[in-house]
Amino acid sequence: CAARFARPRGVLSPLPARCLVTMSAAKRRVVFLGTPAVAARSLELLLDASAQGGGGFEVAAVVSQPPARSGRKMKLTASPVQTLAEARGIELLTPASAKEEAFLARLDELQPDLCITAAYGCFLPQRFLDIPRFGTLNVHPSLLPLYRGAAPLQRCLEAGDSVAGVSVAFTVLKMDAGPLLRQEERPLVGDEQEPPLLLELFERGTELLLDALPSVWDGSCAGQLAPQEDARATKAAKLSTADAELRLEQLSASEAHNKVRAFAGWPGTWTRLSICGAEPIRVKLLQTRLGLPEAAGDPPPAGRQVALAAGGGALRLVCGDGSLLEVLRLTLPGKKPVDARAFWNGLNGRRAEWASAPPDAAAAPEHAAASAPPEPLAAAVGAKRQRVEVTEPPPPGFTWGGKY
C-alpha cells in the first residue's frame, strides 16, 4: 500500500519513515526535474536504465524551467532537458515556478512515487515535497554539507580543493540539507576544468542513485541514511559576471589558475593586456597552469612582461605576488581561441604586458550576487534561468550566450 506523510510546513518528519513504505511489484512512477545539459545526461541515464528494466521504475513526467532567451540573437530556446523529454515523447511540464497552483495540481494527479532532481534551478516548496510517496532525491555535485548552493563545483575548484565529489541526498525544505543516501569522492590533480568534470560528477551521481533505488523501494535505505553535519556546511554562492575578472596584481598564480578552471563554463575569465604600451584590452584566458620559476634555461619574464616559455607551449607571466602563471590558450576580443604559440607569432615581435585595473574601476566583490547567465543554465548548477532579455552590455570581447 502507498502511504502519505502529513507534516507541518517547514518541519521535517524523520526520513527513515518514508523509506519504510512498501509497494507492489508494479513499476514505480518517477518524475524528473532538471534543466541544463548535465541534467539532460542524468535523465538519459535514467531513461536507459528504465528501458532495460533496471531500478523497477518508469519516468512518468519531466519538469524543466521554461524556454529562455540565449545566444547572440537572444532567441527563445528550450532547455536541454526539455529537448530530450520531447524527443522521447515524455509528458513535459515547464512551470515558471514550482509554487504554481496548476503545476502542483498536475503533479498530484501524476501520483509520483519518487521525484528526482538534477540542477533544476527552482526552489521546491513544502507542498511539492509532500507529494511523492518516497520523497525527492537530489544529485548534487559536492561532498555535502560542503558547498551547498548554486555553484558547488565552481566554488570547489576556485578554492583549490584537492578533492571534489557528488552526493545523492533526500530533499528537505532547507537548501541541500537533507540526509545523505550516497556520496563519493573524486580526487583532483589540479588541472581539471569545470565543464567536463561537472558532467562526470552528474553521470556518477546518477549511477549511485540508480544503485540505491532498490533500497528506497524496499525500505532498507532507512539504515543507510546519514544526516548532514550542519556545523561543517559551507555555501556555494551563485556566479556573476564580476567573477570573470582576473586582477593579476591582486592574485597569486594559483588563485588565478583556479579561477580559470572554475569559471571555464560561465562566466569565463579575462584579464587586461597591453601591447606596445597601447590601451589595455580584455583577453580571455581559456586554459592555464602553474609555472616553475626555477625551470632550467627558462627564467621568468621581467616585471609584467609576457614571454613565451621554452618549447613554445605556454605564455609566461609573473603575478603580483611574484608567482608564475602560464597561459596555454586564450582569446583576443572578436577573435577565435588560439594557443600560446599562435598568439606569440601574432605579436610579430611586439611587447606584451599585463595591466592593472584602472583606479576608478569598481572592485570585483568576492562571490558577488548577480543575475544568472542569459544562456540556458549549463554550468551554474542551481542558478535560475533568465526569462527576459539582458540589457546590460557584456564585457569587451565577450558575447552573451557565447561558448568560451
C-alpha positions in Angstrom: 0.0 0.0 0.0 1.1 3.6 -0.5 1.4 6.0 2.3 1.4 9.8 2.6 3.1 11.6 5.4 1.5 14.8 6.6 3.7 17.2 8.5 3.6 20.9 9.3 5.1 23.2 6.7 8.8 23.7 7.2 9.1 20.8 9.7 10.8 17.6 8.5 9.4 14.3 9.6 12.1 11.6 10.0 13.1 10.5 6.6 13.6 6.9 7.5 9.8 6.6 7.9 9.2 7.4 4.3 11.8 4.7 3.4 9.7 2.1 5.3 6.9 2.4 2.8 6.3 -0.8 0.9 4.9 -1.0 -2.6 3.6 -3.6 -5.0 5.8 -5.2 -7.7 4.4 -2.7 -10.3 6.9 -0.2 -11.7 7.2 2.9 -9.6 6.4 6.3 -11.1 9.3 8.8 -11.2 9.1 12.5 -12.0 12.4 14.0 -13.1 13.3 17.7 -12.6 16.3 19.3 -14.3 17.3 22.0 -16.8 20.9 22.1 -18.2 22.8 19.7 -20.4 24.3 17.9 -17.4 20.7 17.3 -16.1 19.7 16.0 -19.6 22.6 13.5 -19.3 21.2 12.3 -15.9 17.7 12.0 -17.5 19.2 10.0 -20.4 20.8 7.5 -18.0 17.6 7.1 -16.0 15.6 6.5 -19.2 18.1 4.0 -20.5 18.0 2.1 -17.1 14.2 2.1 -17.1 14.1 0.8 -20.6 16.4 -2.0 -19.7 14.3 -2.9 -16.7 16.7 -1.7 -14.1 15.5 0.0 -10.9 11.9 -1.0 -11.2 10.6 2.4 -12.3 9.3 4.4 -15.2 9.7 8.1 -15.9 6.1 9.4 -15.8 6.9 13.0 -16.5 9.7 15.6 -16.8 9.8 19.1 -15.3 12.2 21.8 -16.6 12.4 25.5 -16.4 10.6 27.2 -19.3 12.4 28.3 -22.6 14.8 31.2 -22.0 16.4 33.6 -24.4 20.0 32.8 -25.3 22.7 33.1 -27.9 23.8 36.2 -29.7 20.3 36.9 -31.1 18.7 36.1 -27.8 16.3 33.6 -29.3 13.9 31.7 -27.1 15.5 28.4 -26.6 14.2 25.2 -24.9 16.4 23.7 -22.2 18.4 20.5 -22.9 16.1 18.6 -20.6 13.0 19.8 -22.4 14.5 18.9 -25.7 15.3 15.4 -24.6 11.9 14.9 -23.0 10.1 16.0 -26.2 12.3 13.7 -28.3 11.4 10.8 -26.0 7.7 11.6 -26.0 7.5 12.1 -22.2 5.0 14.4 -20.6 6.7 17.8 -20.1 5.9 20.5 -17.5 7.6 23.9 -17.6 6.3 26.0 -14.8 7.9 29.4 -14.2 7.8 28.4 -10.5 7.4 25.2 -8.6 4.9 27.0 -6.5 2.4 27.4 -9.3 -1.0 26.0 -8.4 -1.6 24.4 -11.8 1.8 22.7 -11.7 1.3 21.3 -8.1 -2.2 20.1 -9.0 -0.9 18.2 -12.1 2.0 16.7 -10.0 -0.6 15.5 -7.5 -2.6 13.9 -10.3 0.5 12.1 -11.5 0.9 10.4 -8.1 4.7 10.0 -8.3 6.3 7.5 -6.1 9.6 9.5 -6.3 10.9 12.7 -7.6 14.5 13.1 -8.8 16.2 16.5 -9.2 19.4 17.3 -11.0 20.3 21.0 -11.4 16.6 22.0 -11.7 17.2 25.6 -10.5 13.9 26.3 -8.8 13.0 26.3 -5.1 10.8 23.4 -4.2 8.1 24.3 -1.6 6.9 22.0 1.2 3.7 21.3 -0.7 5.8 19.9 -3.5 7.9 17.8 -1.1 4.7 16.3 0.4 3.5 14.8 -2.9 5.9 12.0 -3.9 5.4 8.9 -1.7 9.1 8.1 -1.2 10.2 11.7 -1.2 12.6 13.6 -3.5 16.2 12.6 -4.3 18.7 15.2 -5.5 22.0 14.7 -7.3 24.4 17.4 -6.0 28.0 17.8 -7.3 29.7 18.3 -4.0 30.6 16.5 -0.8 27.7 17.8 1.2 27.5 19.5 3.6 30.3 21.3 1.8 29.3 23.8 -0.9 25.5 23.9 -0.5 24.0 26.2 -3.1 24.0 27.3 -6.7 27.6 26.8 -7.8 29.2 23.9 -5.8 31.8 22.6 -8.2 32.8 26.0 -9.4 33.5 27.2 -5.8 35.3 23.9 -5.0 37.7 24.4 -7.9 38.1 28.1 -7.2 39.1 27.2 -3.7 41.8 24.9 -5.0 40.4 21.8 -3.1 42.3 18.6 -3.6 39.1 16.5 -3.8 35.6 17.1 -5.2 32.7 14.7 -5.2 29.0 14.0 -5.7 26.2 13.4 -3.2 22.7 11.8 -3.5 20.5 13.2 -0.8 16.9 13.5 0.1 15.5 17.0 -0.4 14.1 18.9 2.5 12.9 22.5 2.7 16.3 23.8 3.8 18.6 24.1 0.8 20.8 21.0 0.2 20.5 19.9 3.8 18.7 16.6 3.6 20.2 13.2 4.8 22.7 11.5 2.5 21.9 8.3 0.7 25.1 8.0 -1.3 28.3 10.0 -1.6 31.6 9.5 -3.4 34.8 11.5 -3.5 36.6 12.4 -6.7 40.3 13.3 -6.2 41.7 16.2 -8.1 45.1 16.6 -9.7 44.8 20.4 -10.2 44.2 20.8 -13.9 40.5 19.7 -14.2 38.1 22.3 -15.7 34.6 22.7 -14.6 32.5 21.7 -17.7 33.8 18.1 -18.3 34.2 17.5 -14.5 30.6 18.6 -13.9 29.3 16.2 -16.5 31.4 13.4 -15.0 30.0 14.1 -11.5 26.4 14.1 -12.7 26.9 10.9 -14.5 28.5 9.2 -11.5 25.8 10.7 -9.2 23.1 9.2 -11.4 24.8 5.8 -11.3 24.9 6.0 -7.5 21.2 6.9 -7.4 20.2 4.0 -9.6 22.3 1.7 -7.5 20.4 2.9 -4.4 16.9 2.8 -5.8 16.2 -0.9 -4.7 16.9 0.1 -1.1 14.5 3.0 -1.4 11.7 0.8 -2.8 12.2 -2.0 -0.2 12.7 0.3 2.8 16.3 -0.8 3.6 17.5 2.8 2.9 16.4 3.6 6.4 19.6 2.1 7.7 21.8 3.8 5.1 20.9 7.4 5.6 23.5 9.7 7.1 22.4 13.1 8.5 24.5 16.1 7.4 26.6 17.9 9.9 25.3 21.5 9.7 28.3 22.8 11.6 30.5 21.8 8.6 28.3 23.3 6.0 29.7 25.9 3.5 27.9 28.0 0.9 28.5 28.0 -2.8 27.4 31.5 -3.9 25.9 32.0 -7.3 28.2 33.0 -10.1 28.2 36.6 -11.5 30.0 38.4 -14.3 32.2 40.0 -11.6 33.8 36.6 -11.1 35.2 36.7 -14.6 37.8 39.5 -13.9 41.3 38.4 -13.0 43.2 41.3 -11.4 46.7 39.8 -11.6 48.1 42.5 -9.3 45.9 41.1 -6.5 46.1 37.4 -7.2 48.7 34.6 -6.9 49.3 32.3 -9.9 47.4 29.6 -8.0 44.4 31.8 -7.4 44.3 32.9 -11.0 44.7 29.3 -12.3 41.9 28.0 -10.1 39.5 30.7 -11.2 40.2 29.9 -14.9 39.5 26.2 -14.1 36.3 27.0 -12.1 34.7 29.5 -14.5 35.6 27.8 -17.8 32.0 27.2 -18.5 30.5 30.5 -17.4 31.3 33.4 -16.9 34.8 32.7 -18.2 37.8 34.7 -17.1 39.6 37.7 -18.5 42.5 40.0 -17.7 43.9 43.2 -19.2 46.8 43.1 -21.7 48.7 46.0 -23.2 50.6 45.5 -26.5 53.4 48.0 -27.1 52.1 50.3 -24.4 48.7 50.7 -26.1 45.4 50.9 -24.2 44.8 47.6 -22.4 42.4 45.2 -24.0 40.5 42.4 -22.3 41.9 39.0 -23.1 40.0 35.8 -22.2 42.1 33.1 -20.5 40.8 29.7 -21.5 43.5 27.3 -20.1 46.4 27.9 -17.7 48.8 26.0 -15.5 51.2 26.9 -12.7 54.7 27.8 -13.8 58.0 26.8 -12.2 60.2 29.9 -11.8 63.3 27.7 -11.3 62.9 25.9 -14.6 66.4 25.5 -16.1 67.1 27.7 -19.0 63.6 29.3 -18.8 63.8 32.3 -16.4 60.6 34.1 -15.5 59.9 37.3 -17.5 60.8 40.7 -16.0 58.1 42.8 -14.4 54.7 42.5 -16.1 56.0 41.3 -19.4 54.6 38.3 -21.2 57.1 35.8 -22.5 57.0 32.6 -24.5 58.1 29.6 -22.5 60.9 27.4 -23.7 59.3 24.9 -26.1 56.6 27.4 -27.1 53.7 25.6 -25.3 52.8 28.5 -22.9 52.9 32.2 -22.3 54.6 33.1 -19.0 53.8 36.0 -16.8 54.6 36.9 -13.2 51.6 37.7 -10.9 51.6 40.5 -8.3 52.9 38.3 -5.6 55.8 37.0 -7.7 54.4 33.6 -8.6 54.5 32.4 -12.2 51.3 31.7 -14.3 51.5 30.0 -17.7 48.7 30.6 -20.2 48.1 27.7 -22.7 45.0 29.0 -24.6 43.5 32.5 -24.8 41.2 34.6 -26.9 41.6 38.2 -28.1 38.5 40.4 -28.5 36.5 39.3 -31.5 38.9 36.5 -32.4 38.9 32.8 -32.2 40.7 30.9 -29.4 44.4 30.4 -30.1 47.2 28.5 -28.4 50.3 30.3 -26.8 52.5 29.8 -29.9 49.9 31.3 -32.3 49.4 34.3 -30.0 53.1 34.9 -29.8 53.6 34.6 -33.5 50.8 37.2 -34.0 52.7 39.7 -31.9 55.4 39.9 -34.6 58.0 40.9 -32.0 55.8 43.5 -30.2 56.0 43.7 -26.4 53.0 42.5 -24.4 52.4 43.2 -20.7 49.5 42.5 -18.4 47.9 45.6 -16.9 46.3 46.6 -13.6 42.7 47.6 -13.3 42.2 51.4 -13.7 42.0 53.3 -10.5 38.3 54.2 -11.0 37.3 50.6 -11.7 34.9 49.1 -9.2 36.4 46.3 -7.1 35.2 42.9 -8.1 33.4 41.7 -4.9 34.2 38.2 -3.8 31.3 35.9 -4.6 29.2 38.9 -5.6 25.5 38.1 -6.2 24.2 39.0 -9.7 21.6 37.9 -12.2 22.0 34.4 -13.7 23.7 33.9 -17.1 21.3 34.6 -20.0 22.1 31.4 -21.8 20.4 28.2 -20.7 21.9 27.0 -17.4 24.7 24.7 -18.4 27.4 25.4 -15.9 26.0 27.3 -13.0 24.2 24.5 -11.2 21.1 25.7 -9.5 21.2 29.2 -10.9 17.8 30.3 -12.1 17.3 30.8 -15.9 16.5 34.3 -17.1 13.2 34.7 -18.9 13.8 38.3 -20.1 16.3 39.9 -22.4 19.6 41.0 -20.9 20.0 44.8 -21.2 23.5 45.1 -19.5 26.2 45.0 -22.2 28.8 42.2 -22.0 32.4 43.0 -21.2 34.5 43.8 -24.3 35.4 40.7 -26.2 32.5 38.7 -24.7 29.1 38.0 -26.2 26.1 36.8 -24.2 25.5 33.2 -24.9 29.0 32.6 -26.3 31.0 29.5 -25.5 34.4 30.1 -24.1 
